[in-house]
């Protein structure tokens, strides 16, 4: 293959990122994943057993195309032997909780502890293997300087204002204290989710989102709202940007259908 062919081939390759959704059952992880992959929401609830797997194709400024592999981990896996396997290698972890459920918020500490332990162990193993293989110091230093997995705090079901148990202020403080990006969304109304994942993807890849890309995402959300109206689904009382491209879901188990570091920028669908 010639140099020019090599360049053309590389240009057509999509970056692949692994995104893991963690949190208690019934917090809305599968609903969020379904909105991202299919732009749809199911009112039927079925707890995820083990793992569901979704895909999404995200486009970023500069023609950057990213393939997101979304790992939806069942809420009962907090003490499961396979949880480290599910978390290992994640570029981003979304810690999802139900803003109307105090316990789902309190349990985030346990989920974060497990995730941090798994990622730390994975990094240690990788570094040991590099040393054993005799890689030069520059290569090892390059690997050591890789950005750590992005942690995001995702509060779901913001539309249920009369049932709120976790205030936005408490949400944002928890995110800031734990170096997480902050997001408040409504899976049942597809509000805030697409913009959330675009921001997270851009942060992981250190790509700055410009005004044009954000406006395009907002336009995609408007189209989604019109489609929901046509289907008889009431739109959210207020909208903030959301959008993106979608692909297919790959199921490995039953579905759980429910309702940058240190900055805390939130997307909300709360009633104004």
Order of alpha helices (4+ residues) and beta strands (2+ residues): alpha-beta-alpha-beta-beta-alpha-beta-alpha-alpha-alpha-beta-alpha-beta-alpha-alpha-beta
